[in-house]
Amino acid sequence: MDNEQIKRNLTSTDHWLRLVFMVMFVILLEVAGVVMLATIVLQFLFAIVSGGPNDNLRQLGNQIASYIYQTLQFLIYNTEEKPFPFSEWPQD
């Protein structure tokens, strides 16, 4: 790679804009992790009280897991498609 290519890469607004999105998605990933932890705890408590898992919490957990996967795929450059809120919330 020559110096001109490096200079073009450093001055490319696409790279810097992606960095802004990446920082935002890292923050959203942290929020998703907290929500997932709360879902896990609630699911456990629900199972203790009722004897089985709650289907709504199971579905929510599955959607959050899909969102986390989509976000990580974007962050590691496996996709250019931005996850929610720039695309649809993942469904089962």
PyMOL Python script that loads the backbone (N, CA, C, O; Angstrom):
from pymol import cmd

cmd.read_pdbstr("""\
ATOM      1  N   MET A   1       0.854  -1.175   0.000  1.00  0.00           N
ATOM      2  CA  MET A   1       0.000   0.000   0.000  1.00  0.00           C
ATOM      3  C   MET A   1       0.896   1.233   0.000  1.00  0.00           C
ATOM      4  O   MET A   1       1.813   1.344   0.814  1.00  0.00           O
ATOM      5  N   ASP A   2       0.630   2.136  -0.897  1.00  0.00           N
ATOM      6  CA  ASP A   2       1.456   3.334  -0.985  1.00  0.00           C
ATOM      7  C   ASP A   2       0.893   4.462  -0.123  1.00  0.00           C
ATOM      8  O   ASP A   2      -0.211   4.371   0.415  1.00  0.00           O
ATOM      9  N   ASN A   3       1.677   5.512  -0.012  1.00  0.00           N
ATOM     10  CA  ASN A   3       1.287   6.653   0.829  1.00  0.00           C
ATOM     11  C   ASN A   3       0.028   7.345   0.329  1.00  0.00           C
ATOM     12  O   ASN A   3      -0.766   7.841   1.129  1.00  0.00           O
ATOM     13  N   GLU A   4      -0.163   7.382  -0.995  1.00  0.00           N
ATOM     14  CA  GLU A   4      -1.374   8.003  -1.547  1.00  0.00           C
ATOM     15  C   GLU A   4      -2.625   7.256  -1.114  1.00  0.00           C
ATOM     16  O   GLU A   4      -3.635   7.865  -0.761  1.00  0.00           O
ATOM     17  N   GLN A   5      -2.547   5.943  -1.143  1.00  0.00           N
ATOM     18  CA  GLN A   5      -3.696   5.124  -0.732  1.00  0.00           C
ATOM     19  C   GLN A   5      -4.002   5.339   0.748  1.00  0.00           C
ATOM     20  O   GLN A   5      -5.164   5.467   1.134  1.00  0.00           O
ATOM     21  N   ILE A   6      -2.981   5.378   1.554  1.00  0.00           N
ATOM     22  CA  ILE A   6      -3.170   5.622   2.992  1.00  0.00           C
ATOM     23  C   ILE A   6      -3.788   7.003   3.203  1.00  0.00           C
ATOM     24  O   ILE A   6      -4.698   7.159   4.018  1.00  0.00           O
ATOM     25  N   LYS A   7      -3.300   7.999   2.477  1.00  0.00           N
ATOM     26  CA  LYS A   7      -3.843   9.347   2.598  1.00  0.00           C
ATOM     27  C   LYS A   7      -5.315   9.382   2.197  1.00  0.00           C
ATOM     28  O   LYS A   7      -6.124  10.022   2.868  1.00  0.00           O
ATOM     29  N   ARG A   8      -5.667   8.697   1.104  1.00  0.00           N
ATOM     30  CA  ARG A   8      -7.077   8.639   0.684  1.00  0.00           C
ATOM     31  C   ARG A   8      -7.929   7.952   1.753  1.00  0.00           C
ATOM     32  O   ARG A   8      -9.046   8.384   2.040  1.00  0.00           O
ATOM     33  N   ASN A   9      -7.395   6.886   2.334  1.00  0.00           N
ATOM     34  CA  ASN A   9      -8.148   6.172   3.380  1.00  0.00           C
ATOM     35  C   ASN A   9      -8.363   7.053   4.602  1.00  0.00           C
ATOM     36  O   ASN A   9      -9.449   7.070   5.181  1.00  0.00           O
ATOM     37  N   LEU A  10      -7.320   7.787   4.994  1.00  0.00           N
ATOM     38  CA  LEU A  10      -7.428   8.645   6.175  1.00  0.00           C
ATOM     39  C   LEU A  10      -8.359   9.832   5.973  1.00  0.00           C
ATOM     40  O   LEU A  10      -8.952  10.324   6.933  1.00  0.00           O
ATOM     41  N   THR A  11      -8.493  10.288   4.754  1.00  0.00           N
ATOM     42  CA  THR A  11      -9.359  11.446   4.490  1.00  0.00           C
ATOM     43  C   THR A  11     -10.742  11.054   3.987  1.00  0.00           C
ATOM     44  O   THR A  11     -11.568  11.919   3.696  1.00  0.00           O
ATOM     45  N   SER A  12     -10.992   9.763   3.885  1.00  0.00           N
ATOM     46  CA  SER A  12     -12.289   9.290   3.402  1.00  0.00           C
ATOM     47  C   SER A  12     -13.365   9.524   4.456  1.00  0.00           C
ATOM     48  O   SER A  12     -13.256   9.051   5.587  1.00  0.00           O
ATOM     49  N   THR A  13     -14.398  10.255   4.074  1.00  0.00           N
ATOM     50  CA  THR A  13     -15.496  10.480   5.025  1.00  0.00           C
ATOM     51  C   THR A  13     -16.253   9.197   5.323  1.00  0.00           C
ATOM     52  O   THR A  13     -16.852   9.067   6.390  1.00  0.00           O
ATOM     53  N   ASP A  14     -16.235   8.241   4.391  1.00  0.00           N
ATOM     54  CA  ASP A  14     -16.922   6.962   4.626  1.00  0.00           C
ATOM     55  C   ASP A  14     -16.353   6.236   5.838  1.00  0.00           C
ATOM     56  O   ASP A  14     -17.100   5.684   6.646  1.00  0.00           O
ATOM     57  N   HIS A  15     -15.025   6.237   5.964  1.00  0.00           N
ATOM     58  CA  HIS A  15     -14.401   5.553   7.100  1.00  0.00           C
ATOM     59  C   HIS A  15     -14.754   6.239   8.422  1.00  0.00           C
ATOM     60  O   HIS A  15     -15.059   5.575   9.412  1.00  0.00           O
ATOM     61  N   TRP A  16     -14.712   7.557   8.427  1.00  0.00           N
ATOM     62  CA  TRP A  16     -14.993   8.296   9.657  1.00  0.00           C
ATOM     63  C   TRP A  16     -16.466   8.234  10.023  1.00  0.00           C
ATOM     64  O   TRP A  16     -16.810   8.195  11.204  1.00  0.00           O
ATOM     65  N   LEU A  17     -17.335   8.224   9.029  1.00  0.00           N
ATOM     66  CA  LEU A  17     -18.759   8.067   9.302  1.00  0.00           C
ATOM     67  C   LEU A  17     -19.047   6.684   9.871  1.00  0.00           C
ATOM     68  O   LEU A  17     -19.860   6.535  10.784  1.00  0.00           O
ATOM     69  N   ARG A  18     -18.378   5.680   9.326  1.00  0.00           N
ATOM     70  CA  ARG A  18     -18.554   4.335   9.862  1.00  0.00           C
ATOM     71  C   ARG A  18     -18.094   4.275  11.325  1.00  0.00           C
ATOM     72  O   ARG A  18     -18.720   3.601  12.144  1.00  0.00           O
ATOM     73  N   LEU A  19     -17.016   4.969  11.649  1.00  0.00           N
ATOM     74  CA  LEU A  19     -16.550   5.010  13.036  1.00  0.00           C
ATOM     75  C   LEU A  19     -17.628   5.567  13.957  1.00  0.00           C
ATOM     76  O   LEU A  19     -17.842   5.047  15.052  1.00  0.00           O
ATOM     77  N   VAL A  20     -18.305   6.621  13.518  1.00  0.00           N
ATOM     78  CA  VAL A  20     -19.389   7.192  14.322  1.00  0.00           C
ATOM     79  C   VAL A  20     -20.480   6.141  14.548  1.00  0.00           C
ATOM     80  O   VAL A  20     -20.963   5.973  15.668  1.00  0.00           O
ATOM     81  N   PHE A  21     -20.864   5.439  13.482  1.00  0.00           N
ATOM     82  CA  PHE A  21     -21.866   4.385  13.625  1.00  0.00           C
ATOM     83  C   PHE A  21     -21.365   3.263  14.534  1.00  0.00           C
ATOM     84  O   PHE A  21     -22.131   2.721  15.330  1.00  0.00           O
ATOM     85  N   MET A  22     -20.096   2.917  14.418  1.00  0.00           N
ATOM     86  CA  MET A  22     -19.550   1.843  15.241  1.00  0.00           C
ATOM     87  C   MET A  22     -19.590   2.206  16.721  1.00  0.00           C
ATOM     88  O   MET A  22     -19.928   1.370  17.559  1.00  0.00           O
ATOM     89  N   VAL A  23     -19.245   3.452  17.043  1.00  0.00           N
ATOM     90  CA  VAL A  23     -19.298   3.892  18.445  1.00  0.00           C
ATOM     91  C   VAL A  23     -20.733   3.827  18.949  1.00  0.00           C
ATOM     92  O   VAL A  23     -20.987   3.364  20.061  1.00  0.00           O
ATOM     93  N   MET A  24     -21.677   4.294  18.124  1.00  0.00           N
ATOM     94  CA  MET A  24     -23.082   4.245  18.512  1.00  0.00           C
ATOM     95  C   MET A  24     -23.536   2.802  18.747  1.00  0.00           C
ATOM     96  O   MET A  24     -24.239   2.518  19.717  1.00  0.00           O
ATOM     97  N   PHE A  25     -23.129   1.893  17.855  1.00  0.00           N
ATOM     98  CA  PHE A  25     -23.567   0.502  18.001  1.00  0.00           C
ATOM     99  C   PHE A  25     -22.882  -0.212  19.161  1.00  0.00           C
ATOM    100  O   PHE A  25     -23.452  -1.144  19.728  1.00  0.00           O
ATOM    101  N   VAL A  26     -21.690   0.201  19.519  1.00  0.00           N
ATOM    102  CA  VAL A  26     -21.058  -0.360  20.719  1.00  0.00           C
ATOM    103  C   VAL A  26     -21.870   0.027  21.948  1.00  0.00           C
ATOM    104  O   VAL A  26     -22.071  -0.789  22.848  1.00  0.00           O
ATOM    105  N   ILE A  27     -22.334   1.269  21.985  1.00  0.00           N
ATOM    106  CA  ILE A  27     -23.168   1.722  23.108  1.00  0.00           C
ATOM    107  C   ILE A  27     -24.486   0.948  23.118  1.00  0.00           C
ATOM    108  O   ILE A  27     -24.922   0.480  24.170  1.00  0.00           O
ATOM    109  N   LEU A  28     -25.121   0.814  21.948  1.00  0.00           N
ATOM    110  CA  LEU A  28     -26.373   0.047  21.877  1.00  0.00           C
ATOM    111  C   LEU A  28     -26.161  -1.417  22.228  1.00  0.00           C
ATOM    112  O   LEU A  28     -27.050  -2.059  22.788  1.00  0.00           O
ATOM    113  N   LEU A  29     -24.994  -1.943  21.904  1.00  0.00           N
ATOM    114  CA  LEU A  29     -24.675  -3.327  22.264  1.00  0.00           C
ATOM    115  C   LEU A  29     -24.609  -3.493  23.778  1.00  0.00           C
ATOM    116  O   LEU A  29     -25.054  -4.506  24.319  1.00  0.00           O
ATOM    117  N   GLU A  30     -24.057  -2.506  24.450  1.00  0.00           N
ATOM    118  CA  GLU A  30     -24.016  -2.541  25.915  1.00  0.00           C
ATOM    119  C   GLU A  30     -25.430  -2.496  26.504  1.00  0.00           C
ATOM    120  O   GLU A  30     -25.736  -3.221  27.451  1.00  0.00           O
ATOM    121  N   VAL A  31     -26.279  -1.651  25.945  1.00  0.00           N
ATOM    122  CA  VAL A  31     -27.674  -1.576  26.398  1.00  0.00           C
ATOM    123  C   VAL A  31     -28.374  -2.911  26.153  1.00  0.00           C
ATOM    124  O   VAL A  31     -29.100  -3.404  27.016  1.00  0.00           O
ATOM    125  N   ALA A  32     -28.153  -3.492  24.977  1.00  0.00           N
ATOM    126  CA  ALA A  32     -28.760  -4.791  24.658  1.00  0.00           C
ATOM    127  C   ALA A  32     -28.287  -5.863  25.629  1.00  0.00           C
ATOM    128  O   ALA A  32     -29.060  -6.745  26.004  1.00  0.00           O
ATOM    129  N   GLY A  33     -27.024  -5.794  26.039  1.00  0.00           N
ATOM    130  CA  GLY A  33     -26.508  -6.756  27.019  1.00  0.00           C
ATOM    131  C   GLY A  33     -27.205  -6.637  28.361  1.00  0.00           C
ATOM    132  O   GLY A  33     -27.498  -7.645  29.003  1.00  0.00           O
ATOM    133  N   VAL A  34     -27.471  -5.413  28.786  1.00  0.00           N
ATOM    134  CA  VAL A  34     -28.179  -5.194  30.060  1.00  0.00           C
ATOM    135  C   VAL A  34     -29.611  -5.707  29.956  1.00  0.00           C
ATOM    136  O   VAL A  34     -30.110  -6.353  30.877  1.00  0.00           O
ATOM    137  N   VAL A  35     -30.271  -5.421  28.836  1.00  0.00           N
ATOM    138  CA  VAL A  35     -31.646  -5.899  28.640  1.00  0.00           C
ATOM    139  C   VAL A  35     -31.659  -7.423  28.587  1.00  0.00           C
ATOM    140  O   VAL A  35     -32.567  -8.056  29.126  1.00  0.00           O
ATOM    141  N   MET A  36     -30.655  -8.014  27.939  1.00  0.00           N
ATOM    142  CA  MET A  36     -30.579  -9.478  27.885  1.00  0.00           C
ATOM    143  C   MET A  36     -30.379 -10.058  29.279  1.00  0.00           C
ATOM    144  O   MET A  36     -31.004 -11.062  29.623  1.00  0.00           O
ATOM    145  N   LEU A  37     -29.526  -9.448  30.080  1.00  0.00           N
ATOM    146  CA  LEU A  37     -29.319  -9.917  31.447  1.00  0.00           C
ATOM    147  C   LEU A  37     -30.618  -9.838  32.248  1.00  0.00           C
ATOM    148  O   LEU A  37     -30.946 -10.760  32.994  1.00  0.00           O
ATOM    149  N   ALA A  38     -31.354  -8.742  32.095  1.00  0.00           N
ATOM    150  CA  ALA A  38     -32.641  -8.614  32.790  1.00  0.00           C
ATOM    151  C   ALA A  38     -33.618  -9.680  32.311  1.00  0.00           C
ATOM    152  O   ALA A  38     -34.365 -10.241  33.112  1.00  0.00           O
ATOM    153  N   THR A  39     -33.619  -9.962  31.017  1.00  0.00           N
ATOM    154  CA  THR A  39     -34.493 -11.008  30.467  1.00  0.00           C
ATOM    155  C   THR A  39     -34.144 -12.371  31.043  1.00  0.00           C
ATOM    156  O   THR A  39     -35.029 -13.160  31.374  1.00  0.00           O
ATOM    157  N   ILE A  40     -32.858 -12.641  31.159  1.00  0.00           N
ATOM    158  CA  ILE A  40     -32.401 -13.918  31.718  1.00  0.00           C
ATOM    159  C   ILE A  40     -32.856 -14.064  33.166  1.00  0.00           C
ATOM    160  O   ILE A  40     -33.376 -15.107  33.562  1.00  0.00           O
ATOM    161  N   VAL A  41     -32.657 -13.009  33.950  1.00  0.00           N
ATOM    162  CA  VAL A  41     -33.047 -13.059  35.364  1.00  0.00           C
ATOM    163  C   VAL A  41     -34.559 -13.216  35.491  1.00  0.00           C
ATOM    164  O   VAL A  41     -35.032 -14.034  36.280  1.00  0.00           O
ATOM    165  N   LEU A  42     -35.319 -12.440  34.722  1.00  0.00           N
ATOM    166  CA  LEU A  42     -36.780 -12.555  34.778  1.00  0.00           C
ATOM    167  C   LEU A  42     -37.251 -13.938  34.339  1.00  0.00           C
ATOM    168  O   LEU A  42     -38.167 -14.503  34.935  1.00  0.00           O
ATOM    169  N   GLN A  43     -36.631 -14.478  33.305  1.00  0.00           N
ATOM    170  CA  GLN A  43     -37.006 -15.815  32.828  1.00  0.00           C
ATOM    171  C   GLN A  43     -36.747 -16.857  33.910  1.00  0.00           C
ATOM    172  O   GLN A  43     -37.566 -17.751  34.124  1.00  0.00           O
ATOM    173  N   PHE A  44     -35.612 -16.746  34.591  1.00  0.00           N
ATOM    174  CA  PHE A  44     -35.301 -17.677  35.673  1.00  0.00           C
ATOM    175  C   PHE A  44     -36.316 -17.569  36.796  1.00  0.00           C
ATOM    176  O   PHE A  44     -36.810 -18.578  37.300  1.00  0.00           O
ATOM    177  N   LEU A  45     -36.630 -16.317  37.191  1.00  0.00           N
ATOM    178  CA  LEU A  45     -37.610 -16.121  38.267  1.00  0.00           C
ATOM    179  C   LEU A  45     -38.982 -16.634  37.855  1.00  0.00           C
ATOM    180  O   LEU A  45     -39.684 -17.247  38.659  1.00  0.00           O
ATOM    181  N   PHE A  46     -39.362 -16.389  36.618  1.00  0.00           N
ATOM    182  CA  PHE A  46     -40.641 -16.877  36.119  1.00  0.00           C
ATOM    183  C   PHE A  46     -40.685 -18.396  36.149  1.00  0.00           C
ATOM    184  O   PHE A  46     -41.699 -18.983  36.525  1.00  0.00           O
ATOM    185  N   ALA A  47     -39.598 -19.029  35.758  1.00  0.00           N
ATOM    186  CA  ALA A  47     -39.539 -20.496  35.750  1.00  0.00           C
ATOM    187  C   ALA A  47     -39.616 -21.065  37.162  1.00  0.00           C
ATOM    188  O   ALA A  47     -40.226 -22.112  37.381  1.00  0.00           O
ATOM    189  N   ILE A  48     -39.007 -20.387  38.107  1.00  0.00           N
ATOM    190  CA  ILE A  48     -39.079 -20.855  39.498  1.00  0.00           C
ATOM    191  C   ILE A  48     -40.506 -20.761  40.024  1.00  0.00           C
ATOM    192  O   ILE A  48     -40.993 -21.677  40.688  1.00  0.00           O
ATOM    193  N   VAL A  49     -41.170 -19.654  39.725  1.00  0.00           N
ATOM    194  CA  VAL A  49     -42.520 -19.423  40.240  1.00  0.00           C
ATOM    195  C   VAL A  49     -43.545 -20.294  39.519  1.00  0.00           C
ATOM    196  O   VAL A  49     -44.407 -20.897  40.158  1.00  0.00           O
ATOM    197  N   SER A  50     -43.454 -20.364  38.191  1.00  0.00           N
ATOM    198  CA  SER A  50     -44.506 -21.047  37.429  1.00  0.00           C
ATOM    199  C   SER A  50     -44.142 -22.482  37.030  1.00  0.00           C
ATOM    200  O   SER A  50     -45.007 -23.252  36.612  1.00  0.00           O
ATOM    201  N   GLY A  51     -42.883 -22.828  37.159  1.00  0.00           N
ATOM    202  CA  GLY A  51     -42.467 -24.175  36.781  1.00  0.00           C
ATOM    203  C   GLY A  51     -42.001 -24.305  35.343  1.00  0.00           C
ATOM    204  O   GLY A  51     -41.595 -25.391  34.929  1.00  0.00           O
ATOM    205  N   GLY A  52     -42.049 -23.223  34.567  1.00  0.00           N
ATOM    206  CA  GLY A  52     -41.610 -23.276  33.172  1.00  0.00           C
ATOM    207  C   GLY A  52     -41.297 -21.897  32.645  1.00  0.00           C
ATOM    208  O   GLY A  52     -41.620 -20.895  33.284  1.00  0.00           O
ATOM    209  N   PRO A  53     -40.677 -21.835  31.492  1.00  0.00           N
ATOM    210  CA  PRO A  53     -40.307 -20.531  30.929  1.00  0.00           C
ATOM    211  C   PRO A  53     -41.509 -19.779  30.372  1.00  0.00           C
ATOM    212  O   PRO A  53     -42.532 -20.373  30.033  1.00  0.00           O
ATOM    213  N   ASN A  54     -41.364 -18.474  30.285  1.00  0.00           N
ATOM    214  CA  ASN A  54     -42.379 -17.600  29.715  1.00  0.00           C
ATOM    215  C   ASN A  54     -42.097 -17.455  28.216  1.00  0.00           C
ATOM    216  O   ASN A  54     -40.985 -17.100  27.824  1.00  0.00           O
ATOM    217  N   ASP A  55     -43.096 -17.727  27.387  1.00  0.00           N
ATOM    218  CA  ASP A  55     -42.902 -17.673  25.938  1.00  0.00           C
ATOM    219  C   ASP A  55     -42.569 -16.269  25.444  1.00  0.00           C
ATOM    220  O   ASP A  55     -41.757 -16.117  24.532  1.00  0.00           O
ATOM    221  N   ASN A  56     -43.179 -15.246  26.026  1.00  0.00           N
ATOM    222  CA  ASN A  56     -42.876 -13.866  25.615  1.00  0.00           C
ATOM    223  C   ASN A  56     -41.431 -13.501  25.932  1.00  0.00           C
ATOM    224  O   ASN A  56     -40.755 -12.873  25.116  1.00  0.00           O
ATOM    225  N   LEU A  57     -40.955 -13.890  27.110  1.00  0.00           N
ATOM    226  CA  LEU A  57     -39.568 -13.628  27.467  1.00  0.00           C
ATOM    227  C   LEU A  57     -38.616 -14.435  26.586  1.00  0.00           C
ATOM    228  O   LEU A  57     -37.537 -13.958  26.233  1.00  0.00           O
ATOM    229  N   ARG A  58     -39.009 -15.641  26.235  1.00  0.00           N
ATOM    230  CA  ARG A  58     -38.187 -16.469  25.342  1.00  0.00           C
ATOM    231  C   ARG A  58     -38.066 -15.795  23.973  1.00  0.00           C
ATOM    232  O   ARG A  58     -36.979 -15.744  23.397  1.00  0.00           O
ATOM    233  N   GLN A  59     -39.173 -15.284  23.462  1.00  0.00           N
ATOM    234  CA  GLN A  59     -39.170 -14.598  22.172  1.00  0.00           C
ATOM    235  C   GLN A  59     -38.326 -13.322  22.243  1.00  0.00           C
ATOM    236  O   GLN A  59     -37.539 -13.048  21.336  1.00  0.00           O
ATOM    237  N   LEU A  60     -38.484 -12.546  23.310  1.00  0.00           N
ATOM    238  CA  LEU A  60     -37.687 -11.339  23.487  1.00  0.00           C
ATOM    239  C   LEU A  60     -36.201 -11.680  23.544  1.00  0.00           C
ATOM    240  O   LEU A  60     -35.386 -11.018  22.901  1.00  0.00           O
ATOM    241  N   GLY A  61     -35.850 -12.696  24.302  1.00  0.00           N
ATOM    242  CA  GLY A  61     -34.453 -13.118  24.391  1.00  0.00           C
ATOM    243  C   GLY A  61     -33.888 -13.524  23.043  1.00  0.00           C
ATOM    244  O   GLY A  61     -32.739 -13.216  22.726  1.00  0.00           O
ATOM    245  N   ASN A  62     -34.694 -14.214  22.252  1.00  0.00           N
ATOM    246  CA  ASN A  62     -34.263 -14.625  20.922  1.00  0.00           C
ATOM    247  C   ASN A  62     -34.046 -13.407  20.023  1.00  0.00           C
ATOM    248  O   ASN A  62     -33.078 -13.359  19.264  1.00  0.00           O
ATOM    249  N   GLN A  63     -34.941 -12.430  20.107  1.00  0.00           N
ATOM    250  CA  GLN A  63     -34.795 -11.222  19.297  1.00  0.00           C
ATOM    251  C   GLN A  63     -33.566 -10.416  19.714  1.00  0.00           C
ATOM    252  O   GLN A  63     -32.843  -9.900  18.861  1.00  0.00           O
ATOM    253  N   ILE A  64     -33.329 -10.307  21.004  1.00  0.00           N
ATOM    254  CA  ILE A  64     -32.154  -9.579  21.481  1.00  0.00           C
ATOM    255  C   ILE A  64     -30.878 -10.301  21.039  1.00  0.00           C
ATOM    256  O   ILE A  64     -29.911  -9.658  20.632  1.00  0.00           O
ATOM    257  N   ALA A  65     -30.874 -11.627  21.119  1.00  0.00           N
ATOM    258  CA  ALA A  65     -29.707 -12.391  20.667  1.00  0.00           C
ATOM    259  C   ALA A  65     -29.442 -12.156  19.183  1.00  0.00           C
ATOM    260  O   ALA A  65     -28.289 -12.015  18.774  1.00  0.00           O
ATOM    261  N   SER A  66     -30.500 -12.112  18.378  1.00  0.00           N
ATOM    262  CA  SER A  66     -30.348 -11.831  16.948  1.00  0.00           C
ATOM    263  C   SER A  66     -29.813 -10.424  16.728  1.00  0.00           C
ATOM    264  O   SER A  66     -28.957 -10.206  15.871  1.00  0.00           O
ATOM    265  N   TYR A  67     -30.318  -9.471  17.502  1.00  0.00           N
ATOM    266  CA  TYR A  67     -29.840  -8.094  17.389  1.00  0.00           C
ATOM    267  C   TYR A  67     -28.357  -7.995  17.753  1.00  0.00           C
ATOM    268  O   TYR A  67     -27.588  -7.325  17.065  1.00  0.00           O
ATOM    269  N   ILE A  68     -27.966  -8.656  18.823  1.00  0.00           N
ATOM    270  CA  ILE A  68     -26.564  -8.652  19.234  1.00  0.00           C
ATOM    271  C   ILE A  68     -25.696  -9.248  18.126  1.00  0.00           C
ATOM    272  O   ILE A  68     -24.630  -8.715  17.819  1.00  0.00           O
ATOM    273  N   TYR A  69     -26.147 -10.348  17.528  1.00  0.00           N
ATOM    274  CA  TYR A  69     -25.415 -10.974  16.427  1.00  0.00           C
ATOM    275  C   TYR A  69     -25.281 -10.016  15.242  1.00  0.00           C
ATOM    276  O   TYR A  69     -24.192  -9.853  14.691  1.00  0.00           O
ATOM    277  N   GLN A  70     -26.392  -9.385  14.851  1.00  0.00           N
ATOM    278  CA  GLN A  70     -26.363  -8.446  13.725  1.00  0.00           C
ATOM    279  C   GLN A  70     -25.420  -7.275  14.012  1.00  0.00           C
ATOM    280  O   GLN A  70     -24.683  -6.832  13.131  1.00  0.00           O
ATOM    281  N   THR A  71     -25.451  -6.788  15.232  1.00  0.00           N
ATOM    282  CA  THR A  71     -24.597  -5.672  15.608  1.00  0.00           C
ATOM    283  C   THR A  71     -23.129  -6.068  15.554  1.00  0.00           C
ATOM    284  O   THR A  71     -22.297  -5.317  15.044  1.00  0.00           O
ATOM    285  N   LEU A  72     -22.812  -7.238  16.077  1.00  0.00           N
ATOM    286  CA  LEU A  72     -21.425  -7.699  16.024  1.00  0.00           C
ATOM    287  C   LEU A  72     -20.960  -7.910  14.589  1.00  0.00           C
ATOM    288  O   LEU A  72     -19.809  -7.621  14.263  1.00  0.00           O
ATOM    289  N   GLN A  73     -21.839  -8.406  13.732  1.00  0.00           N
ATOM    290  CA  GLN A  73     -21.484  -8.600  12.325  1.00  0.00           C
ATOM    291  C   GLN A  73     -21.128  -7.266  11.672  1.00  0.00           C
ATOM    292  O   GLN A  73     -20.198  -7.194  10.869  1.00  0.00           O
ATOM    293  N   PHE A  74     -21.864  -6.214  12.015  1.00  0.00           N
ATOM    294  CA  PHE A  74     -21.552  -4.887  11.491  1.00  0.00           C
ATOM    295  C   PHE A  74     -20.227  -4.380  12.066  1.00  0.00           C
ATOM    296  O   PHE A  74     -19.399  -3.839  11.334  1.00  0.00           O
ATOM    297  N   LEU A  75     -20.030  -4.552  13.361  1.00  0.00           N
ATOM    298  CA  LEU A  75     -18.833  -4.016  14.012  1.00  0.00           C
ATOM    299  C   LEU A  75     -17.546  -4.680  13.520  1.00  0.00           C
ATOM    300  O   LEU A  75     -16.495  -4.040  13.497  1.00  0.00           O
ATOM    301  N   ILE A  76     -17.614  -5.945  13.131  1.00  0.00           N
ATOM    302  CA  ILE A  76     -16.395  -6.617  12.668  1.00  0.00           C
ATOM    303  C   ILE A  76     -16.277  -6.626  11.150  1.00  0.00           C
ATOM    304  O   ILE A  76     -15.484  -7.379  10.583  1.00  0.00           O
ATOM    305  N   TYR A  77     -17.074  -5.782  10.498  1.00  0.00           N
ATOM    306  CA  TYR A  77     -17.016  -5.581   9.043  1.00  0.00           C
ATOM    307  C   TYR A  77     -17.460  -6.803   8.243  1.00  0.00           C
ATOM    308  O   TYR A  77     -17.057  -6.954   7.090  1.00  0.00           O
ATOM    309  N   ASN A  78     -18.266  -7.663   8.815  1.00  0.00           N
ATOM    310  CA  ASN A  78     -18.816  -8.784   8.050  1.00  0.00           C
ATOM    311  C   ASN A  78     -20.016  -8.368   7.227  1.00  0.00           C
ATOM    312  O   ASN A  78     -20.435  -9.097   6.327  1.00  0.00           O
ATOM    313  N   THR A  79     -20.576  -7.205   7.523  1.00  0.00           N
ATOM    314  CA  THR A  79     -21.689  -6.676   6.746  1.00  0.00           C
ATOM    315  C   THR A  79     -21.655  -5.155   6.792  1.00  0.00           C
ATOM    316  O   THR A  79     -21.145  -4.555   7.738  1.00  0.00           O
ATOM    317  N   GLU A  80     -22.203  -4.556   5.762  1.00  0.00           N
ATOM    318  CA  GLU A  80     -22.353  -3.105   5.734  1.00  0.00           C
ATOM    319  C   GLU A  80     -23.765  -2.703   6.161  1.00  0.00           C
ATOM    320  O   GLU A  80     -24.046  -1.517   6.337  1.00  0.00           O
ATOM    321  N   GLU A  81     -24.647  -3.679   6.328  1.00  0.00           N
ATOM    322  CA  GLU A  81     -26.029  -3.390   6.727  1.00  0.00           C
ATOM    323  C   GLU A  81     -26.073  -3.039   8.204  1.00  0.00           C
ATOM    324  O   GLU A  81     -25.674  -3.824   9.065  1.00  0.00           O
ATOM    325  N   LYS A  82     -26.566  -1.844   8.472  1.00  0.00           N
ATOM    326  CA  LYS A  82     -26.653  -1.393   9.857  1.00  0.00           C
ATOM    327  C   LYS A  82     -27.872  -2.038  10.521  1.00  0.00           C
ATOM    328  O   LYS A  82     -28.948  -2.108   9.926  1.00  0.00           O
ATOM    329  N   PRO A  83     -27.692  -2.505  11.758  1.00  0.00           N
ATOM    330  CA  PRO A  83     -28.832  -3.094  12.473  1.00  0.00           C
ATOM    331  C   PRO A  83     -29.813  -2.018  12.950  1.00  0.00           C
ATOM    332  O   PRO A  83     -29.629  -0.830  12.684  1.00  0.00           O
ATOM    333  N   PHE A  84     -30.851  -2.454  13.652  1.00  0.00           N
ATOM    334  CA  PHE A  84     -31.850  -1.565  14.230  1.00  0.00           C
ATOM    335  C   PHE A  84     -31.127  -0.437  14.973  1.00  0.00           C
ATOM    336  O   PHE A  84     -30.191  -0.740  15.714  1.00  0.00           O
ATOM    337  N   PRO A  85     -31.477   0.784  14.835  1.00  0.00           N
ATOM    338  CA  PRO A  85     -32.692   1.370  14.306  1.00  0.00           C
ATOM    339  C   PRO A  85     -32.638   1.735  12.820  1.00  0.00           C
ATOM    340  O   PRO A  85     -33.543   2.409  12.327  1.00  0.00           O
ATOM    341  N   PHE A  86     -31.610   1.311  12.104  1.00  0.00           N
ATOM    342  CA  PHE A  86     -31.500   1.605  10.683  1.00  0.00           C
ATOM    343  C   PHE A  86     -32.082   0.502   9.812  1.00  0.00           C
ATOM    344  O   PHE A  86     -32.160   0.649   8.592  1.00  0.00           O
ATOM    345  N   SER A  87     -32.483  -0.580  10.418  1.00  0.00           N
ATOM    346  CA  SER A  87     -33.194  -1.655   9.730  1.00  0.00           C
ATOM    347  C   SER A  87     -34.267  -2.172  10.681  1.00  0.00           C
ATOM    348  O   SER A  87     -34.398  -1.685  11.804  1.00  0.00           O
ATOM    349  N   GLU A  88     -35.020  -3.145  10.234  1.00  0.00           N
ATOM    350  CA  GLU A  88     -36.107  -3.688  11.049  1.00  0.00           C
ATOM    351  C   GLU A  88     -35.560  -4.410  12.279  1.00  0.00           C
ATOM    352  O   GLU A  88     -34.472  -4.986  12.255  1.00  0.00           O
ATOM    353  N   TRP A  89     -36.348  -4.361  13.354  1.00  0.00           N
ATOM    354  CA  TRP A  89     -36.006  -5.114  14.563  1.00  0.00           C
ATOM    355  C   TRP A  89     -36.076  -6.605  14.204  1.00  0.00           C
ATOM    356  O   TRP A  89     -37.018  -7.022  13.529  1.00  0.00           O
ATOM    357  N   PRO A  90     -35.111  -7.411  14.637  1.00  0.00           N
ATOM    358  CA  PRO A  90     -35.122  -8.835  14.273  1.00  0.00           C
ATOM    359  C   PRO A  90     -36.347  -9.569  14.834  1.00  0.00           C
ATOM    360  O   PRO A  90     -36.738  -9.380  15.985  1.00  0.00           O
ATOM    361  N   GLN A  91     -36.918 -10.387  14.003  1.00  0.00           N
ATOM    362  CA  GLN A  91     -38.025 -11.254  14.423  1.00  0.00           C
ATOM    363  C   GLN A  91     -37.484 -12.681  14.533  1.00  0.00           C
ATOM    364  O   GLN A  91     -36.374 -12.974  14.089  1.00  0.00           O
ATOM    365  N   ASP A  92     -38.273 -13.541  15.120  1.00  0.00           N
ATOM    366  CA  ASP A  92     -37.806 -14.937  15.305  1.00  0.00           C
ATOM    367  C   ASP A  92     -37.359 -15.569  14.063  1.00  0.00           C
ATOM    368  O   ASP A  92     -36.945 -16.728  14.073  1.00  0.00           O
TER     369      ASP A  92
END
""", "prot")
cmd.dss("prot")
cmd.show_as("cartoon", "prot")
cmd.util.cbc("prot")
cmd.orient("prot")
